[in-house]
């Protein structure tokens, strides 16, 4: 980069508004294109493109490092890979990647024997497109038709299409603007879906009969609460279609007979604020997984004739956090966490006290049910991994309780788990709460403070970051980094209360936990002050914005992906796609002055101040409907003219993608390599 080159400076244009007696000045408000979701404002595009040029110029000297990292990461991926086939009815289904391909191919073949059949070629569908994402993939009950949906720009406005699997021909039916699963009726003649409205909210469930005009589709359900979203699903026995509506803390479910979708829906139980539930059905009995009388959920039953009369089958527990219930013909499966570790339990309908837990050998791991599509399963498909154990697919024989390994993720360039160590460390946050931290290092790592450490977290929406395996992470660990995942409050790693203790009025616990984990890892000799790099995306990007404002000298470099940093402005704008549904998570600053004041106190954009900041790399997606592109753009613009240091500040906006960045498996890998090159550059390790 030329020494005379200067980063772009976004113009400041006077703009202010008043809420709750407080005047907010926002001179970069203009970076929000007033025609959004269409973005064609010449000034906005010019600024984003200037930032992209600045990013490219800054990273150009490190292209060779990024390419080296990319080749390393690519070398750890089996290019010509396939999933383990799974039986569903008369067919075995699987997916394959061909060498060099960015996207999958979907196959099946008859269980009775016969040739393989290509159902869908994502590579062909993605041809000549900058972005491609497959949404729903649903084969009809009779096996003759395929419904699938596609997003080709990252906006998450999917177009549903239909394919005749006998002839291979596409049907003329096309449904634009879907934002839901695609669920077939029992006779394979129609399906249920949800349309996104003008504010990108799915507030409906509709029935489309193949061959009929969309104008004749039947509205089965319309949600009136603007904060609720509607999705559709199916009970495991495929007897009932599920119409579920809810926000981040409240749910309500209706059931429709799959063989009579125009019947009067069965309302399981009317919504009650703060109560969540989901439903399965077997032989006229509903199984309801709910948090109504215990924060860690219980399992109740009810007769289908009286769906609101719930009787406890498995009581809630302080020690066991019940995250899910899966019904099968002869048994059911409870998933959950105990002491933050995944648990899978097989239970008998006749005697729920008889528990058959599936045990795993490692002290820290991630385990869950895999793809189990049939009602009458005798052998369950499981997924397992840890920070040192590659993704492993098991079959579990329910009768013999035996685990059989079907596939272990192959690392073609070589991987020896014995070269690495993983630990689970407990570190006290400032209020005394013990925060679990999962750490991976190369064996022989010296805890003398000399090494760099990368710290990752999310900390919102009750999402627990699993201690899982990563082939990309090895590129840092092999260069001497310790890599740590902080299981901070806001996720539900240690139970539902762990989540509640990081939301709404307790949101700042999340930020404090992350900072205190970093300090604790420094005290334990994993690294030293200024040698901690950190990253997070979306709500985790908000975390990055908060911790650089509060403790800027702690960090050696920060990467914030599609960061939710303009919290106050976004939560004040009820016209944005997600805002009304987000108020239960963050608070409603429109009606609640206390929520307004709290958000204003931590919103990263609002709290940028004149101080030295660490090197920061920021990403955005022009078509991102979740964290709109202007949030990171405004944040970077304000940082540029406010911070007092000369450290690197970079913004990269994907002009043809959305929330998840680039979509192809190798394009996505290149972005990770770019991120790691930035971190190594800032740690003075660009030559390694």
C-alpha positions in Angstrom: 0.0 0.0 0.0 1.3 3.4 -0.9 2.4 5.5 2.1 0.4 8.4 0.6 -2.7 6.4 0.4 -5.5 7.3 2.8 -8.5 5.4 3.8 -11.9 6.6 2.6 -13.7 9.1 4.9 -17.5 9.0 4.8 -19.1 12.4 4.6 -21.0 13.6 7.7 -24.4 14.9 7.0 -26.5 16.5 9.7 -29.3 14.2 11.0 -30.8 13.9 14.4 -33.9 12.7 16.2 -35.3 12.7 19.7 -36.6 9.8 21.8 -37.5 9.9 25.5 -36.2 13.4 25.8 -32.8 12.5 24.4 -31.5 14.0 21.1 -29.4 11.5 19.0 -27.1 12.8 16.4 -26.3 10.4 13.6 -24.3 12.1 10.8 -23.8 8.8 9.0 -27.5 8.0 8.8 -27.4 8.7 5.0 -25.4 5.4 4.5 -28.8 3.6 4.8 -30.2 3.7 1.3 -33.8 5.0 1.6 -34.9 2.6 -1.1 -33.7 -0.5 0.8 -33.9 -3.5 0.2 -32.9 -2.1 -3.2 -29.5 -0.4 -2.8 -28.8 2.0 -5.7 -27.9 5.3 -4.1 -24.7 6.4 -5.9 -23.1 8.0 -2.9 -23.7 4.9 -0.7 -22.3 2.5 -3.4 -19.3 4.8 -4.0 -18.4 4.7 -0.3 -18.7 0.9 0.0 -16.7 0.4 -3.1 -14.0 2.8 -1.9 -13.8 0.8 1.4 -13.5 -2.4 -0.6 -10.6 -0.9 -2.6 -8.9 0.1 0.6 -9.4 -3.4 2.0 -7.9 -4.9 -1.1 -4.9 -2.5 -1.1 -4.3 -3.2 2.6 -4.4 -7.0 2.1 -2.5 -7.1 -1.1 0.9 -7.5 0.5 -0.5 -10.5 2.4 -2.1 -12.2 -0.6 0.6 -14.9 -0.6 -0.1 -15.7 3.0 -3.8 -15.8 2.4 -3.3 -18.2 -0.5 -1.0 -20.4 1.6 -3.7 -20.5 4.3 -6.4 -21.3 1.7 -4.4 -24.1 0.2 -3.8 -25.5 3.7 -7.5 -25.4 4.6 -8.5 -26.8 1.2 -5.9 -29.6 1.6 -7.8 -30.7 4.8 -11.1 -31.0 3.0 -11.9 -34.2 1.1 -13.0 -32.7 -2.2 -14.7 -35.7 -3.7 -16.7 -36.4 -0.6 -20.2 -37.9 0.1 -22.5 -38.3 3.0 -23.4 -41.7 4.5 -26.6 -42.9 2.6 -29.7 -43.0 4.7 -32.9 -45.0 4.1 -36.2 -43.1 3.8 -39.0 -45.3 2.5 -38.0 -47.2 -0.6 -35.0 -45.1 -1.2 -31.5 -44.5 0.0 -30.6 -40.8 -0.1 -27.2 -39.0 0.1 -25.2 -36.0 -1.2 -21.9 -35.8 -3.0 -19.3 -33.2 -3.7 -17.2 -33.7 -6.9 -13.6 -32.7 -6.9 -13.3 -28.9 -7.4 -17.1 -28.4 -7.0 -18.3 -25.6 -4.8 -21.8 -27.1 -4.3 -23.4 -30.5 -3.7 -25.3 -33.0 -5.8 -28.3 -34.8 -4.3 -28.7 -38.5 -5.1 -30.9 -41.5 -4.3 -31.2 -45.2 -5.3 -33.8 -47.9 -4.6 -33.3 -49.9 -1.4 -34.2 -53.0 -3.4 -31.3 -52.3 -5.8 -30.8 -50.3 -9.0 -29.1 -47.4 -10.4 -28.3 -44.1 -8.7 -30.5 -41.2 -9.6 -29.4 -37.5 -9.6 -32.2 -35.5 -7.9 -30.7 -32.1 -7.8 -27.4 -30.5 -9.0 -26.6 -27.4 -7.0 -23.5 -26.8 -9.1 -25.6 -26.5 -12.2 -28.2 -24.3 -10.5 -25.4 -22.0 -9.2 -23.8 -21.7 -12.6 -22.9 -18.1 -13.5 -24.3 -16.9 -10.1 -22.2 -14.9 -7.6 -24.2 -16.4 -4.8 -26.3 -19.6 -4.4 -28.0 -21.2 -1.4 -30.4 -24.1 -1.4 -33.2 -23.6 1.1 -35.8 -26.3 1.5 -35.3 -29.8 -0.1 -38.4 -32.0 0.2 -39.3 -35.2 -1.7 -43.1 -36.0 -1.9 -44.4 -38.9 0.1 -44.9 -41.0 -3.0 -41.3 -40.3 -4.0 -42.2 -38.9 -7.4 -41.8 -35.1 -6.9 -39.2 -32.8 -5.5 -39.9 -29.4 -4.0 -36.9 -27.1 -3.4 -36.2 -23.5 -2.9 -33.3 -21.2 -4.0 -31.8 -17.9 -2.9 -29.4 -16.5 -5.6 -28.4 -13.2 -4.0 -28.2 -13.6 -0.2 -31.4 -11.7 0.5 -33.1 -14.9 1.9 -36.1 -14.4 -0.4 -36.3 -18.0 -1.7 -38.0 -19.1 -4.9 -39.7 -22.5 -4.7 -39.7 -24.8 -7.7 -40.9 -28.4 -8.4 -39.3 -31.3 -10.3 -40.9 -34.5 -11.6 -38.4 -37.1 -10.6 -39.7 -39.6 -13.1 -39.1 -37.5 -16.2 -36.6 -35.0 -14.7 -38.7 -32.1 -16.0 -39.4 -29.0 -14.0 -43.1 -28.3 -13.4 -44.4 -24.9 -14.4 -45.3 -24.1 -10.8 -43.0 -21.4 -9.3 -43.5 -19.7 -5.9 -41.4 -16.6 -5.5 -40.7 -15.0 -2.1 -41.0 -18.0 0.2 -39.4 -18.0 3.6 -40.3 -21.3 5.2 -40.0 -25.1 4.9 -41.9 -26.8 2.1 -44.2 -29.5 3.5 -46.1 -32.0 1.3 -49.6 -33.2 2.0 -50.1 -36.9 2.5 -51.3 -37.5 -1.1 -48.4 -35.6 -2.7 -50.8 -33.3 -4.6 -50.1 -30.1 -2.7 -47.8 -28.5 -0.2 -47.8 -26.0 2.6 -45.4 -23.0 2.6 -45.1 -19.5 3.9 -44.6 -16.3 1.9 -42.4 -13.4 3.1 -44.4 -10.1 3.3 -43.1 -6.7 2.3 -41.1 -6.5 5.6 -39.5 -9.9 5.1 -41.6 -11.5 7.7 -43.4 -14.7 7.3 -46.9 -14.2 8.8 -48.8 -16.9 7.0 -49.2 -20.5 6.0 -50.6 -21.3 2.6 -51.7 -24.4 0.6 -50.6 -24.7 -3.0 -52.1 -27.4 -5.2 -49.8 -28.4 -8.0 -51.0 -27.2 -11.4 -53.2 -24.5 -10.0 -52.4 -20.7 -10.2 -50.8 -19.1 -7.2 -53.8 -16.9 -6.9 -55.9 -19.9 -5.9 -53.6 -20.9 -3.1 -55.5 -21.2 0.2 -54.5 -19.1 3.2 -54.5 -21.6 6.1 -53.3 -19.3 8.8 -52.5 -15.6 9.1 -50.5 -14.2 12.1 -51.6 -10.7 13.3 -48.8 -10.1 15.7 -46.0 -8.3 13.8 -43.4 -9.7 16.1 -44.3 -13.4 15.5 -43.0 -15.5 12.6 -44.8 -18.5 11.1 -43.1 -21.7 9.9 -44.5 -25.1 8.9 -43.3 -28.6 9.7 -44.5 -32.2 10.1 -44.7 -34.5 13.1 -42.2 -37.4 12.9 -45.0 -39.9 12.1 -46.0 -37.6 9.2 -49.6 -37.7 10.4 -49.9 -34.0 11.2 -48.7 -30.8 9.5 -47.4 -28.3 12.1 -48.1 -24.6 11.8 -45.9 -22.9 14.4 -45.9 -19.3 15.2 -43.8 -17.4 17.8 -41.1 -14.9 18.7 -37.9 -15.4 20.7 -39.8 -16.3 23.9 -43.4 -17.3 23.1 -44.8 -20.0 20.8 -48.2 -21.3 19.7 -48.9 -24.4 17.6 -51.7 -25.6 15.4 -52.0 -29.1 13.8 -53.6 -30.1 10.5 -54.2 -33.6 9.4 -51.7 -34.3 6.6 -54.4 -36.1 4.7 -56.9 -33.3 5.1 -55.1 -29.9 5.2 -58.3 -28.0 4.8 -59.7 -29.3 8.1 -60.2 -27.0 11.0 -56.7 -26.6 12.7 -56.2 -28.1 16.1 -54.9 -25.3 18.4 -52.7 -27.2 20.9 -52.7 -24.4 23.5 -53.2 -20.6 23.1 -50.0 -18.5 23.4 -48.9 -17.3 26.9 -46.1 -14.7 27.0 -42.8 -16.3 27.9 -44.0 -19.9 27.4 -42.4 -22.0 24.6 -43.5 -25.4 23.5 -43.1 -27.8 20.6 -45.2 -30.9 19.8 -44.9 -34.5 18.6 -47.8 -37.0 18.3 -48.1 -40.8 18.7 -51.2 -42.9 18.7 -53.5 -40.0 19.7 -51.2 -38.7 22.4 -49.4 -35.4 22.1 -45.9 -35.0 23.6 -45.2 -31.4 24.5 -41.7 -30.1 25.3 -42.3 -26.9 27.2 -40.7 -24.5 29.7 -44.1 -23.6 31.3 -43.2 -24.8 34.9 -39.4 -25.2 34.8 -36.9 -23.0 33.1 -35.0 -26.1 31.8 -38.2 -27.5 30.2 -40.3 -30.6 31.0 -42.0 -33.2 28.8 -45.8 -33.4 29.1 -48.5 -35.4 27.4 -52.1 -34.6 26.4 -54.8 -36.5 24.4 -55.3 -35.1 21.0 -59.0 -34.6 21.9 -58.0 -32.3 24.8 -54.6 -30.8 23.6 -54.4 -28.2 26.2 -54.6 -30.6 29.2 -51.0 -31.3 29.9 -49.7 -34.0 32.3 -46.1 -34.2 33.2 -44.2 -37.2 31.8 -40.7 -36.0 32.6 -40.3 -33.2 35.1 -38.0 -30.3 34.6 -34.6 -30.5 36.3 -32.1 -28.0 37.7 -29.3 -30.4 36.6 -30.5 -31.5 33.2 -31.4 -29.0 30.5 -33.9 -30.7 28.1 -33.3 -29.1 24.7 -35.4 -31.5 22.4 -37.6 -34.5 22.2 -37.8 -36.7 19.1 -40.5 -39.3 18.7 -40.2 -42.7 17.0 -42.6 -45.6 16.7 -41.3 -47.7 19.6 -39.3 -45.2 21.7 -38.5 -41.6 22.0 -35.2 -39.7 22.4 -34.5 -36.8 24.8 -31.6 -34.5 24.0 -30.1 -32.0 26.4 -27.1 -30.9 28.3 -25.8 -31.7 31.8 -23.0 -29.5 33.1 -22.8 -28.1 29.6 -22.1 -31.4 27.9 -24.5 -32.9 25.3 -26.6 -35.8 26.4 -28.7 -38.3 24.3 -31.2 -40.5 26.2 -33.4 -43.3 24.8 -36.7 -43.7 26.7 -39.5 -46.3 26.5 -43.1 -45.1 26.0 -44.4 -47.7 28.5 -41.9 -46.8 31.2 -40.2 -43.4 30.9 -38.2 -44.1 34.1 -36.2 -46.6 32.1 -33.4 -44.4 30.6 -30.7 -45.6 28.2 -28.1 -42.8 28.0 -25.7 -43.0 25.1 -22.2 -42.4 26.5 -19.1 -40.9 24.8 -15.5 -41.2 25.9 -14.2 -37.6 25.8 -14.5 -35.1 28.6 -15.7 -32.3 26.2 -17.5 -33.0 22.9 -20.5 -32.2 20.7 -23.1 -35.0 20.1 -26.6 -35.0 18.6 -29.1 -37.0 16.6 -28.3 -37.0 12.9 -30.6 -37.7 10.0 -33.3 -40.1 11.1 -36.2 -39.6 8.7 -38.3 -42.8 9.3 -40.9 -43.3 12.0 -40.0 -47.0 12.6 -36.3 -46.7 13.3 -34.4 -49.5 15.0 -30.9 -48.0 14.5 -30.3 -44.3 15.1 -27.9 -42.1 13.1 -25.8 -39.9 15.4 -23.3 -37.1 14.9 -20.2 -36.7 17.2 -17.1 -34.5 17.3 -14.8 -32.6 19.6 -12.2 -30.0 19.3 -9.6 -32.7 18.5 -11.9 -35.5 17.1 -13.1 -35.0 13.5 -16.8 -35.2 12.7 -17.9 -38.8 13.2 -21.1 -40.5 12.0 -22.4 -43.3 14.1 -25.2 -45.8 14.0 -26.6 -46.7 17.4 -28.5 -50.0 17.7 -31.3 -49.2 20.2 -31.8 -52.9 21.2 -28.1 -53.8 21.7 -26.9 -50.3 22.7 -23.9 -50.6 20.4 -22.3 -47.8 18.5 -20.9 -48.4 15.1 -18.7 -45.9 13.3 -19.9 -45.3 9.8 -17.6 -42.5 8.8 -14.9 -40.3 10.2 -14.2 -36.9 8.5 -11.2 -37.4 6.4 -8.4 -34.9 6.5 -6.5 -35.7 3.2 -3.4 -33.6 4.0 -3.0 -35.5 7.3 -4.2 -35.1 10.8 -3.1 -36.8 14.0 -5.4 -36.1 17.0 -2.5 -37.1 19.3 -0.7 -33.9 18.3 -3.3 -31.7 20.0 -4.8 -31.2 23.4 -8.1 -29.8 24.5 -9.1 -28.5 27.9 -12.2 -27.2 29.6 -11.2 -24.3 31.8 -13.5 -22.5 34.3 -12.8 -18.7 34.7 -14.6 -16.4 37.1 -16.4 -13.4 35.6 -16.4 -10.2 37.7 -19.6 -11.2 39.5 -18.2 -14.5 40.5 -19.9 -16.6 37.9 -17.7 -19.5 36.6 -17.5 -19.3 32.8 -16.6 -22.5 30.9 -13.9 -22.1 28.2 -13.0 -24.8 25.6 -9.3 -24.5 24.6 -7.3 -26.4 21.9 -3.5 -26.2 21.6 -0.8 -28.3 20.0 0.7 -30.8 22.5 3.6 -29.3 24.3 2.1 -25.8 24.3 4.0 -23.6 26.8 1.7 -21.6 29.2 4.3 -18.9 29.7 2.4 -16.0 28.2 4.4 -15.9 25.0 1.9 -17.4 22.6 -1.0 -15.6 20.8 -4.5 -16.8 21.6 -7.6 -16.5 19.5 -10.9 -16.1 21.5 -14.3 -16.8 19.9 -17.8 -16.4 21.2 -21.4 -15.7 20.2 -23.4 -15.1 23.3 -27.0 -14.5 22.2 -30.4 -16.1 21.4 -29.6 -19.1 23.6 -27.2 -20.5 21.0 -24.5 -22.7 22.6 -21.3 -22.7 20.6 -20.3 -26.4 20.6 -16.7 -27.5 21.2 -16.6 -28.9 17.7 -13.9 -29.8 15.2 -12.6 -27.3 12.7 -10.1 -27.9 9.9 -9.6 -24.1 9.4 -8.8 -23.5 13.1 -5.7 -25.8 12.7 -4.0 -23.1 10.6 -3.8 -20.9 13.7 -3.1 -23.7 16.2 -0.3 -25.1 14.1 1.3 -21.7 14.0 1.5 -21.6 17.8 -1.9 -20.1 18.7 -4.1 -21.3 21.5 -7.7 -21.3 20.3 -10.5 -20.8 22.8 -14.3 -20.8 22.8 -15.8 -18.8 25.6 -19.2 -20.2 26.6 -20.5 -16.9 27.9 -23.9 -16.0 29.2 -26.4 -15.2 26.4 -26.0 -18.7 25.0 -27.7 -21.6 26.8 -24.5 -23.7 27.3 -25.2 -24.3 31.0 -29.0 -24.3 30.8 -31.8 -21.9 30.1 -30.9 -19.5 32.9 -27.5 -19.1 31.3 -29.3 -17.6 28.3 -31.6 -15.4 30.3 -28.7 -14.0 32.3 -27.3 -12.5 29.0 -30.4 -11.0 27.5 -32.5 -7.9 28.0 -31.5 -6.1 31.2 -28.6 -8.5 31.8 -27.1 -8.1 28.3 -23.8 -6.6 29.6 -23.0 -9.9 31.4 -22.2 -11.2 27.9 -19.6 -8.5 27.3 -18.1 -8.7 30.8 -17.8 -12.5 30.6 -15.8 -12.3 27.4 -13.4 -9.7 28.7 -13.0 -11.6 32.0 -12.3 -14.8 30.2 -9.6 -13.1 28.2 -8.1 -11.8 31.4 -8.3 -15.2 33.0 -6.6 -16.9 30.1 -3.8 -14.3 30.3 -3.5 -15.0 34.1 -3.2 -18.7 33.3 -0.3 -18.1 30.9 -2.1 -19.0 27.7 -1.2 -15.6 26.3 -0.5 -12.0 27.3 -2.2 -8.6 27.0 -2.2 -7.4 23.4 -1.6 -10.9 22.1 -5.3 -11.9 22.3 -7.1 -11.8 18.9 -10.9 -12.2 18.9 -13.7 -12.7 16.5 -17.5 -13.0 16.4 -20.3 -12.6 13.9 -23.8 -11.0 13.9 -24.7 -10.8 17.6 -21.2 -12.0 18.2 -20.1 -9.0 16.1 -22.0 -6.8 18.5 -19.9 -8.4 21.2 -16.7 -7.4 19.3 -17.9 -3.8 19.1 -18.7 -3.7 22.8 -15.4 -5.2 24.0 -13.2 -2.9 21.8 -15.1 0.1 23.3 -14.7 -1.1 26.9 -11.2 -2.7 26.9 -9.4 -1.6 23.7 -5.9 -2.3 25.0 -6.6 -5.9 25.7 -6.8 -7.0 22.1 -4.2 -7.6 19.5 -6.7 -7.7 16.6 -10.4 -8.0 16.1 -12.5 -9.5 13.3 -16.2 -8.6 13.4 -18.4 -10.4 10.8 -21.7 -8.7 9.8 -21.7 -7.1 13.2 -24.9 -6.0 14.9 -23.4 -2.8 16.1 -26.1 -0.1 15.5 -28.3 -1.7 18.1 -30.2 1.4 19.3 -31.1 2.6 15.8 -32.1 -0.8 14.6 -34.3 -1.6 17.6 -36.0 1.8 17.2 -37.0 1.1 13.6 -40.0 -1.2 13.6 -40.1 -1.2 9.7 -36.9 -3.3 9.5 -37.5 -7.0 8.9 -36.4 -8.4 12.2 -37.0 -5.6 14.7 -40.4 -6.4 16.2 -39.5 -10.0 16.7 -36.2 -9.0 18.3 -37.7 -6.9 21.1 -38.1 -9.9 23.5 -34.4 -10.5 23.1 -33.1 -7.0 23.4 -35.9 -4.9 24.7 -38.2 -2.3 23.0 -36.6 1.1 23.2 -39.6 2.7 21.5 -41.9 2.2 24.4 -39.5 1.5 27.3 -37.2 4.3 28.3 -35.1 2.0 30.5 -34.5 -0.3 27.5 -33.6 2.8 25.5 -31.1 4.0 28.1 -29.5 0.5 28.5 -29.1 0.1 24.7 -27.7 3.6 24.4 -25.1 2.7 27.1 -23.7 -0.4 25.2 -24.6 0.0 21.5 -21.2 -0.2 19.9 -21.8 2.5 17.3 -23.2 4.9 19.9 -20.2 4.4 22.2 -17.3 4.9 19.8 -15.1 7.4 21.5 -11.7 9.2 21.1 -9.3 6.5 22.2 -6.8 4.0 20.7 -8.5 1.0 19.2 -6.8 -2.3 18.1 -6.6 -3.3 14.5 -10.1 -4.2 13.3 -11.4 -6.1 10.2 -15.1 -5.8 9.5 -17.3 -7.7 7.0 -20.8 -6.9 5.6 -23.2 -8.2 3.0 -25.0 -5.8 0.8 -28.1 -8.0 0.6 -28.0 -9.0 4.3 -31.6 -8.9 5.7 -30.5 -9.8 9.2 -27.7 -7.2 9.9 -28.2 -4.6 7.3 -25.0 -3.5 5.5 -25.2 0.1 6.9 -24.6 -1.1 10.4 -21.0 -2.1 9.9 -20.6 0.7 7.3 -21.7 3.4 9.8 -19.6 1.9 12.6 -16.4 1.9 10.5 -17.1 5.4 9.2 -17.4 6.7 12.8 -14.4 4.8 14.0 -12.2 6.3 11.2 -12.7 9.9 12.3 -13.0 9.2 16.1 -10.2 6.8 17.1 -6.8 8.2 18.0 -4.5 5.4 16.8 -3.0 4.5 13.4 -4.0 0.9 13.6 -5.5 -0.8 10.6 -9.3 -0.5 10.1 -10.8 -2.4 7.2 -14.3 -2.9 5.9 -15.1 -5.5 3.2 -18.7 -5.5 1.9 -19.8 -8.5 -0.2 -21.7 -6.8 -2.9 -23.5 -9.9 -4.1 -24.1 -11.8 -0.8 -25.9 -11.7 2.5 -25.5 -12.6 6.1 -23.3 -15.7 5.7 -20.8 -14.2 3.3 -19.9 -16.0 0.1 -21.7 -19.3 -0.5 -19.5 -21.8 -2.3 -17.4 -24.1 0.0 -14.1 -22.8 -1.4 -15.2 -19.2 -1.7 -16.2 -19.3 1.9 -12.8 -20.9 2.7 -11.0 -18.1 1.0 -12.7 -15.6 3.3 -11.6 -17.5 6.3 -8.1 -17.6 5.0 -8.2 -13.8 4.4 -9.4 -13.4 8.1 -6.6 -15.5 9.4 -4.0 -13.7 7.2 -5.2 -10.4 8.8 -4.8 -11.9 12.3 -1.3 -13.3 11.6 -0.3 -9.9 10.0 -1.3 -8.1 13.1 0.5 -10.5 15.4 3.7 -10.0 13.5 3.5 -13.6 12.1 2.7 -12.8 8.4 5.9 -14.7 7.4 4.9 -17.9 9.1 
